[in-house]
Amino acid sequence: MKATKRLAAATSALALTFTLGACGGSDSDKSTLQKAIDEGKVTVGFAGEAPYSFEEKGELTGASVALAKEIFTRLDVKEVDGVNTEFGSLIPGLNAERFDVISAGMSILPERCEQASFGNPEFMYTTALMTKKGKGEGLKSLDDVKAKGLKLATMTGAIESDYAKSLGIEAQQVGTPQDGMDAVTTGRADAFALTGISLNWMAKNNPDADVEVTESFVQEIDGVPQVGAGATVFRSDDKELVDAWNAELDKLVSSEEEYLKIVGDFGFTAEERPDGSITTEQLCAGDLPGAQS
């Protein structure tokens, strides 16, 4: 009889433990947003591409990072930590939970939308070419690079690599923007294609590199202008975080003054501010006239 009572008591205690555990919840049951709020920090993946997200004197900085810090503060997440990753490894790293979001100004493309969720547009994009000084004359698009038979460098995973492939240009792949500039300065490439904002930032901050940057352009593929936008990237099941992020981002982007107050120091202008004419849904679907493909 006593043994039966002891067994019943043990069973009741075990049931109580499970009940309390279910009520309290575990970290694995919490959403990414709730975990970030509880811990007071979030981890972002970045690719070391100035002026979007990069390290300076050991500190994580850049336009994408500045937006992330402002928005996460508004979401009651005080600290933003970074994990430096090559651009082409950002989405795999996100899905492997090496970090919580991607803060790298990544272009919104249909194939990427199949792997992760993009927030609303943060930056509008144009492309440019970096060459040695005096070698950029006559280069107004990647079509000119092809026509002249120049050696082109593009960054792995970046949209410019897709442009080159679509145009039949056999481009050499580099892991970082610095690698691309090095390819130009050493003569391994005649031109390095990347967003105009990034290349102009690099040229300005490397005055002894003997490079120049062409005027920015919107590349055409099969006669279609490749209109593009960049955004923060989230795991596909993080809808709560995406919705919360977009609500705060929209408030910032709607005010030119507030937007430029955050990203203006990194070379961004009103020209890069999204005007609402392009949505993430359109870019992900690939049905927007002039969208990247």
Contacts in CASP RR format, 6 or more apart in sequence:
PFRMAT RR
TARGET T0000
AUTHOR 0000-0000-0000
METHOD contacts of the structure
MODEL  1
MKATKRLAAATSALALTFTLGACGGSDSDKSTLQKAIDEGKVTVGFAGEA
PYSFEEKGELTGASVALAKEIFTRLDVKEVDGVNTEFGSLIPGLNAERFD
VISAGMSILPERCEQASFGNPEFMYTTALMTKKGKGEGLKSLDDVKAKGL
KLATMTGAIESDYAKSLGIEAQQVGTPQDGMDAVTTGRADAFALTGISLN
WMAKNNPDADVEVTESFVQEIDGVPQVGAGATVFRSDDKELVDAWNAELD
KLVSSEEEYLKIVGDFGFTAEERPDGSITTEQLCAGDLPGAQS
27 35 0 8 1.000
30 38 0 8 1.000
31 238 0 8 1.000
31 240 0 8 1.000
31 241 0 8 1.000
32 100 0 8 1.000
32 234 0 8 1.000
32 235 0 8 1.000
32 238 0 8 1.000
32 240 0 8 1.000
32 241 0 8 1.000
33 75 0 8 1.000
33 238 0 8 1.000
33 240 0 8 1.000
33 241 0 8 1.000
33 244 0 8 1.000
34 240 0 8 1.000
36 42 0 8 1.000
36 72 0 8 1.000
36 75 0 8 1.000
36 77 0 8 1.000
36 100 0 8 1.000
36 241 0 8 1.000
37 75 0 8 1.000
37 76 0 8 1.000
37 77 0 8 1.000
40 76 0 8 1.000
40 77 0 8 1.000
40 78 0 8 1.000
40 79 0 8 1.000
41 77 0 8 1.000
41 78 0 8 1.000
41 79 0 8 1.000
41 80 0 8 1.000
41 81 0 8 1.000
42 68 0 8 1.000
42 72 0 8 1.000
42 77 0 8 1.000
42 79 0 8 1.000
42 80 0 8 1.000
42 81 0 8 1.000
42 100 0 8 1.000
42 101 0 8 1.000
43 80 0 8 1.000
43 81 0 8 1.000
43 82 0 8 1.000
43 83 0 8 1.000
43 99 0 8 1.000
43 100 0 8 1.000
43 101 0 8 1.000
44 53 0 8 1.000
44 60 0 8 1.000
44 65 0 8 1.000
44 68 0 8 1.000
44 80 0 8 1.000
44 81 0 8 1.000
44 82 0 8 1.000
44 83 0 8 1.000
44 99 0 8 1.000
44 100 0 8 1.000
44 101 0 8 1.000
44 102 0 8 1.000
44 103 0 8 1.000
45 53 0 8 1.000
45 82 0 8 1.000
45 83 0 8 1.000
45 84 0 8 1.000
45 85 0 8 1.000
45 90 0 8 1.000
45 93 0 8 1.000
45 94 0 8 1.000
45 98 0 8 1.000
45 99 0 8 1.000
45 101 0 8 1.000
45 102 0 8 1.000
45 103 0 8 1.000
45 104 0 8 1.000
46 52 0 8 1.000
46 53 0 8 1.000
46 54 0 8 1.000
46 60 0 8 1.000
46 64 0 8 1.000
46 65 0 8 1.000
46 82 0 8 1.000
46 83 0 8 1.000
46 84 0 8 1.000
46 85 0 8 1.000
46 102 0 8 1.000
46 103 0 8 1.000
46 104 0 8 1.000
47 53 0 8 1.000
47 84 0 8 1.000
47 85 0 8 1.000
47 86 0 8 1.000
47 87 0 8 1.000
47 88 0 8 1.000
47 90 0 8 1.000
47 104 0 8 1.000
47 176 0 8 1.000
48 54 0 8 1.000
48 55 0 8 1.000
48 84 0 8 1.000
48 104 0 8 1.000
48 176 0 8 1.000
48 177 0 8 1.000
49 87 0 8 1.000
49 104 0 8 1.000
49 105 0 8 1.000
49 155 0 8 1.000
49 176 0 8 1.000
49 177 0 8 1.000
49 194 0 8 1.000
49 198 0 8 1.000
50 62 0 8 1.000
50 177 0 8 1.000
50 198 0 8 1.000
50 201 0 8 1.000
50 202 0 8 1.000
50 205 0 8 1.000
50 266 0 8 1.000
51 62 0 8 1.000
51 63 0 8 1.000
51 197 0 8 1.000
51 198 0 8 1.000
51 201 0 8 1.000
51 266 0 8 1.000
51 267 0 8 1.000
51 268 0 8 1.000
52 62 0 8 1.000
52 63 0 8 1.000
52 64 0 8 1.000
52 65 0 8 1.000
52 103 0 8 1.000
52 104 0 8 1.000
52 105 0 8 1.000
52 123 0 8 1.000
52 197 0 8 1.000
52 198 0 8 1.000
52 266 0 8 1.000
53 60 0 8 1.000
53 61 0 8 1.000
53 62 0 8 1.000
53 63 0 8 1.000
53 64 0 8 1.000
53 65 0 8 1.000
53 103 0 8 1.000
53 104 0 8 1.000
53 105 0 8 1.000
54 60 0 8 1.000
54 61 0 8 1.000
54 62 0 8 1.000
55 61 0 8 1.000
55 84 0 8 1.000
60 80 0 8 1.000
60 81 0 8 1.000
60 82 0 8 1.000
62 266 0 8 1.000
63 123 0 8 1.000
63 262 0 8 1.000
63 263 0 8 1.000
63 264 0 8 1.000
63 266 0 8 1.000
63 267 0 8 1.000
63 268 0 8 1.000
64 103 0 8 1.000
64 104 0 8 1.000
64 105 0 8 1.000
64 122 0 8 1.000
64 232 0 8 1.000
65 80 0 8 1.000
65 103 0 8 1.000
66 262 0 8 1.000
66 263 0 8 1.000
66 265 0 8 1.000
66 266 0 8 1.000
67 103 0 8 1.000
67 122 0 8 1.000
67 232 0 8 1.000
67 249 0 8 1.000
67 252 0 8 1.000
67 262 0 8 1.000
67 263 0 8 1.000
68 80 0 8 1.000
68 101 0 8 1.000
68 103 0 8 1.000
68 232 0 8 1.000
69 80 0 8 1.000
70 252 0 8 1.000
70 262 0 8 1.000
71 245 0 8 1.000
71 248 0 8 1.000
71 249 0 8 1.000
71 252 0 8 1.000
72 78 0 8 1.000
72 80 0 8 1.000
74 248 0 8 1.000
75 244 0 8 1.000
75 245 0 8 1.000
75 248 0 8 1.000
80 103 0 8 1.000
82 99 0 8 1.000
82 103 0 8 1.000
83 98 0 8 1.000
83 99 0 8 1.000
85 93 0 8 1.000
85 98 0 8 1.000
85 99 0 8 1.000
86 156 0 8 1.000
86 175 0 8 1.000
86 176 0 8 1.000
87 104 0 8 1.000
87 106 0 8 1.000
87 155 0 8 1.000
87 156 0 8 1.000
87 157 0 8 1.000
87 158 0 8 1.000
87 175 0 8 1.000
87 176 0 8 1.000
88 156 0 8 1.000
88 157 0 8 1.000
88 175 0 8 1.000
90 102 0 8 1.000
90 104 0 8 1.000
90 106 0 8 1.000
90 233 0 8 1.000
91 102 0 8 1.000
91 112 0 8 1.000
91 115 0 8 1.000
91 116 0 8 1.000
91 233 0 8 1.000
93 99 0 8 1.000
94 100 0 8 1.000
94 101 0 8 1.000
94 102 0 8 1.000
94 116 0 8 1.000
94 233 0 8 1.000
94 234 0 8 1.000
94 235 0 8 1.000
95 115 0 8 1.000
95 116 0 8 1.000
95 235 0 8 1.000
97 235 0 8 1.000
101 232 0 8 1.000
101 233 0 8 1.000
101 234 0 8 1.000
101 241 0 8 1.000
102 116 0 8 1.000
102 232 0 8 1.000
102 233 0 8 1.000
102 234 0 8 1.000
103 232 0 8 1.000
104 233 0 8 1.000
105 122 0 8 1.000
105 123 0 8 1.000
105 230 0 8 1.000
105 231 0 8 1.000
105 232 0 8 1.000
106 112 0 8 1.000
106 118 0 8 1.000
106 230 0 8 1.000
106 231 0 8 1.000
106 232 0 8 1.000
106 233 0 8 1.000
107 125 0 8 1.000
107 158 0 8 1.000
107 159 0 8 1.000
107 228 0 8 1.000
107 229 0 8 1.000
107 230 0 8 1.000
107 292 0 8 1.000
108 118 0 8 1.000
108 121 0 8 1.000
108 228 0 8 1.000
108 229 0 8 1.000
108 230 0 8 1.000
108 231 0 8 1.000
108 280 0 8 1.000
108 283 0 8 1.000
108 284 0 8 1.000
109 159 0 8 1.000
109 162 0 8 1.000
109 283 0 8 1.000
109 284 0 8 1.000
109 292 0 8 1.000
110 283 0 8 1.000
110 284 0 8 1.000
110 285 0 8 1.000
110 286 0 8 1.000
110 293 0 8 1.000
112 118 0 8 1.000
112 233 0 8 1.000
113 280 0 8 1.000
113 283 0 8 1.000
113 284 0 8 1.000
115 236 0 8 1.000
116 233 0 8 1.000
116 234 0 8 1.000
116 235 0 8 1.000
116 236 0 8 1.000
117 233 0 8 1.000
117 234 0 8 1.000
117 235 0 8 1.000
117 236 0 8 1.000
117 238 0 8 1.000
117 239 0 8 1.000
117 242 0 8 1.000
118 230 0 8 1.000
118 231 0 8 1.000
118 232 0 8 1.000
118 233 0 8 1.000
118 234 0 8 1.000
118 280 0 8 1.000
118 283 0 8 1.000
118 284 0 8 1.000
119 231 0 8 1.000
119 232 0 8 1.000
119 233 0 8 1.000
119 234 0 8 1.000
119 242 0 8 1.000
119 245 0 8 1.000
119 246 0 8 1.000
119 249 0 8 1.000
119 280 0 8 1.000
120 231 0 8 1.000
120 246 0 8 1.000
120 249 0 8 1.000
120 250 0 8 1.000
120 253 0 8 1.000
120 274 0 8 1.000
120 279 0 8 1.000
120 280 0 8 1.000
121 229 0 8 1.000
121 230 0 8 1.000
121 231 0 8 1.000
121 253 0 8 1.000
121 274 0 8 1.000
121 276 0 8 1.000
121 278 0 8 1.000
121 279 0 8 1.000
121 280 0 8 1.000
121 283 0 8 1.000
122 229 0 8 1.000
122 230 0 8 1.000
122 231 0 8 1.000
122 232 0 8 1.000
122 249 0 8 1.000
122 253 0 8 1.000
122 274 0 8 1.000
123 197 0 8 1.000
123 229 0 8 1.000
123 230 0 8 1.000
123 231 0 8 1.000
123 263 0 8 1.000
123 268 0 8 1.000
123 272 0 8 1.000
123 274 0 8 1.000
124 227 0 8 1.000
124 228 0 8 1.000
124 229 0 8 1.000
124 230 0 8 1.000
124 271 0 8 1.000
124 272 0 8 1.000
124 273 0 8 1.000
124 274 0 8 1.000
124 275 0 8 1.000
124 278 0 8 1.000
125 159 0 8 1.000
125 195 0 8 1.000
125 197 0 8 1.000
125 228 0 8 1.000
125 229 0 8 1.000
125 230 0 8 1.000
125 272 0 8 1.000
126 195 0 8 1.000
126 196 0 8 1.000
126 216 0 8 1.000
126 217 0 8 1.000
126 218 0 8 1.000
127 142 0 8 1.000
127 159 0 8 1.000
127 160 0 8 1.000
127 163 0 8 1.000
127 193 0 8 1.000
127 194 0 8 1.000
127 195 0 8 1.000
127 196 0 8 1.000
127 216 0 8 1.000
127 217 0 8 1.000
127 218 0 8 1.000
127 219 0 8 1.000
128 193 0 8 1.000
128 194 0 8 1.000
128 195 0 8 1.000
128 196 0 8 1.000
128 199 0 8 1.000
128 200 0 8 1.000
128 213 0 8 1.000
128 214 0 8 1.000
128 215 0 8 1.000
128 216 0 8 1.000
128 217 0 8 1.000
129 136 0 8 1.000
129 139 0 8 1.000
129 142 0 8 1.000
129 145 0 8 1.000
129 191 0 8 1.000
129 192 0 8 1.000
129 193 0 8 1.000
129 199 0 8 1.000
129 213 0 8 1.000
129 214 0 8 1.000
130 180 0 8 1.000
130 181 0 8 1.000
130 184 0 8 1.000
130 191 0 8 1.000
130 192 0 8 1.000
130 193 0 8 1.000
130 194 0 8 1.000
130 199 0 8 1.000
130 202 0 8 1.000
130 203 0 8 1.000
130 211 0 8 1.000
130 212 0 8 1.000
130 213 0 8 1.000
130 214 0 8 1.000
131 139 0 8 1.000
131 184 0 8 1.000
131 190 0 8 1.000
131 191 0 8 1.000
131 192 0 8 1.000
131 211 0 8 1.000
131 212 0 8 1.000
131 214 0 8 1.000
132 184 0 8 1.000
132 185 0 8 1.000
132 187 0 8 1.000
132 210 0 8 1.000
132 211 0 8 1.000
132 212 0 8 1.000
133 210 0 8 1.000
133 211 0 8 1.000
133 212 0 8 1.000
134 212 0 8 1.000
135 190 0 8 1.000
135 191 0 8 1.000
135 212 0 8 1.000
136 191 0 8 1.000
136 212 0 8 1.000
136 214 0 8 1.000
138 144 0 8 1.000
139 145 0 8 1.000
139 148 0 8 1.000
139 191 0 8 1.000
139 214 0 8 1.000
140 214 0 8 1.000
140 215 0 8 1.000
140 217 0 8 1.000
141 217 0 8 1.000
141 219 0 8 1.000
141 220 0 8 1.000
142 152 0 8 1.000
142 160 0 8 1.000
142 163 0 8 1.000
142 164 0 8 1.000
142 167 0 8 1.000
142 169 0 8 1.000
142 193 0 8 1.000
142 219 0 8 1.000
143 167 0 8 1.000
143 220 0 8 1.000
145 152 0 8 1.000
145 169 0 8 1.000
145 190 0 8 1.000
145 191 0 8 1.000
145 193 0 8 1.000
146 167 0 8 1.000
146 168 0 8 1.000
146 169 0 8 1.000
150 190 0 8 1.000
150 191 0 8 1.000
151 172 0 8 1.000
151 187 0 8 1.000
151 188 0 8 1.000
151 189 0 8 1.000
151 190 0 8 1.000
151 191 0 8 1.000
152 164 0 8 1.000
152 169 0 8 1.000
152 171 0 8 1.000
152 172 0 8 1.000
152 189 0 8 1.000
152 190 0 8 1.000
152 191 0 8 1.000
152 192 0 8 1.000
152 193 0 8 1.000
153 171 0 8 1.000
153 172 0 8 1.000
153 173 0 8 1.000
153 174 0 8 1.000
153 179 0 8 1.000
153 180 0 8 1.000
153 183 0 8 1.000
153 184 0 8 1.000
153 188 0 8 1.000
153 189 0 8 1.000
153 191 0 8 1.000
153 192 0 8 1.000
153 193 0 8 1.000
154 160 0 8 1.000
154 161 0 8 1.000
154 163 0 8 1.000
154 164 0 8 1.000
154 171 0 8 1.000
154 172 0 8 1.000
154 173 0 8 1.000
154 174 0 8 1.000
154 192 0 8 1.000
154 193 0 8 1.000
154 194 0 8 1.000
155 161 0 8 1.000
155 173 0 8 1.000
155 174 0 8 1.000
155 175 0 8 1.000
155 176 0 8 1.000
155 177 0 8 1.000
155 179 0 8 1.000
155 180 0 8 1.000
155 194 0 8 1.000
156 173 0 8 1.000
156 174 0 8 1.000
156 175 0 8 1.000
158 194 0 8 1.000
159 226 0 8 1.000
159 228 0 8 1.000
159 292 0 8 1.000
160 171 0 8 1.000
160 193 0 8 1.000
160 194 0 8 1.000
161 171 0 8 1.000
161 173 0 8 1.000
162 292 0 8 1.000
163 193 0 8 1.000
163 219 0 8 1.000
163 221 0 8 1.000
163 226 0 8 1.000
164 170 0 8 1.000
164 171 0 8 1.000
164 193 0 8 1.000
165 171 0 8 1.000
166 221 0 8 1.000
166 222 0 8 1.000
166 293 0 8 1.000
167 221 0 8 1.000
171 193 0 8 1.000
172 183 0 8 1.000
172 188 0 8 1.000
172 189 0 8 1.000
174 180 0 8 1.000
174 183 0 8 1.000
174 192 0 8 1.000
177 194 0 8 1.000
177 198 0 8 1.000
177 199 0 8 1.000
177 202 0 8 1.000
178 202 0 8 1.000
180 189 0 8 1.000
180 192 0 8 1.000
180 194 0 8 1.000
181 192 0 8 1.000
181 202 0 8 1.000
181 206 0 8 1.000
181 209 0 8 1.000
181 211 0 8 1.000
182 188 0 8 1.000
183 189 0 8 1.000
183 192 0 8 1.000
184 190 0 8 1.000
184 191 0 8 1.000
184 192 0 8 1.000
184 211 0 8 1.000
185 209 0 8 1.000
185 210 0 8 1.000
185 211 0 8 1.000
192 199 0 8 1.000
196 213 0 8 1.000
196 216 0 8 1.000
197 267 0 8 1.000
197 268 0 8 1.000
197 272 0 8 1.000
199 213 0 8 1.000
200 213 0 8 1.000
200 267 0 8 1.000
201 266 0 8 1.000
201 267 0 8 1.000
202 209 0 8 1.000
202 211 0 8 1.000
203 209 0 8 1.000
203 211 0 8 1.000
203 212 0 8 1.000
203 213 0 8 1.000
218 225 0 8 1.000
218 226 0 8 1.000
218 227 0 8 1.000
219 225 0 8 1.000
219 226 0 8 1.000
220 226 0 8 1.000
221 293 0 8 1.000
224 289 0 8 1.000
224 290 0 8 1.000
224 293 0 8 1.000
225 290 0 8 1.000
226 290 0 8 1.000
226 291 0 8 1.000
226 292 0 8 1.000
226 293 0 8 1.000
227 278 0 8 1.000
227 288 0 8 1.000
227 290 0 8 1.000
227 291 0 8 1.000
227 292 0 8 1.000
228 278 0 8 1.000
228 283 0 8 1.000
228 291 0 8 1.000
228 292 0 8 1.000
229 274 0 8 1.000
229 278 0 8 1.000
229 280 0 8 1.000
229 283 0 8 1.000
231 280 0 8 1.000
232 245 0 8 1.000
232 249 0 8 1.000
234 241 0 8 1.000
234 242 0 8 1.000
234 245 0 8 1.000
251 258 0 8 1.000
252 258 0 8 1.000
252 259 0 8 1.000
252 262 0 8 1.000
253 259 0 8 1.000
253 273 0 8 1.000
253 274 0 8 1.000
256 270 0 8 1.000
256 273 0 8 1.000
259 273 0 8 1.000
260 268 0 8 1.000
260 269 0 8 1.000
260 270 0 8 1.000
260 273 0 8 1.000
263 272 0 8 1.000
278 288 0 8 1.000
278 291 0 8 1.000
282 288 0 8 1.000
282 291 0 8 1.000
283 291 0 8 1.000
283 292 0 8 1.000
286 293 0 8 1.000
END
